[in-house]
Amino acid sequence: MKKIVMAFFMAFVVSATAFAGGNPFYNMYKGQAHREMQRGVAQLNYIIIDEEGNPIPDVTLRYVDRYNNSFSAQADIVGKVHMDIRKPSVVQVYSLLINGEEYRIIGRDIVEEIEIKDVGKGEVEYFVIQKNSDSKSAYIYDAD
């Protein structure tokens, strides 16, 4: 009986990991994102961490809008960059500046398009950006 239960458990773990696409942060902030919803403002949140999962404070997140205008935002003490978006927009993150060194952001979630319906219902998105010192890059994960 123990072997059958263990086999079902392992099948569940494997299927859950496959469903998440190998994303270790899948749904990590789903509940928090739902609680933070406010009609009329969409929110983008980027949590910046090191290889061990520790937050990296005072990091600069660099991004461009749909017109290729460059912007930067500073992470707070817990490594979080928060953006309020009140009109349709596109945000494409492309690098982190950590202690003067640039880390290119890679991954399928580098571009986030905010539509008017997202603003209206108060959509909240969370992403985790994990630094990789060996390759001087950072990988972005969808976390809600």
Secondary structure as GFF3:
##gff-version 3
##sequence-region A 1 144
A	DSSP	alpha_helix	2	19	.	.	.	ID=ss1
A	DSSP	alpha_helix	30	35	.	.	.	ID=ss2
A	DSSP	beta_strand	42	49	.	.	.	ID=ss3
A	DSSP	beta_strand	60	64	.	.	.	ID=ss4
A	DSSP	beta_strand	70	74	.	.	.	ID=ss5
A	DSSP	beta_strand	80	85	.	.	.	ID=ss6
A	DSSP	beta_strand	89	98	.	.	.	ID=ss7
A	DSSP	beta_strand	101	106	.	.	.	ID=ss8
A	DSSP	beta_strand	111	114	.	.	.	ID=ss9
A	DSSP	alpha_helix	116	121	.	.	.	ID=ss10
A	DSSP	beta_strand	124	132	.	.	.	ID=ss11
A	DSSP	beta_strand	137	142	.	.	.	ID=ss12
###
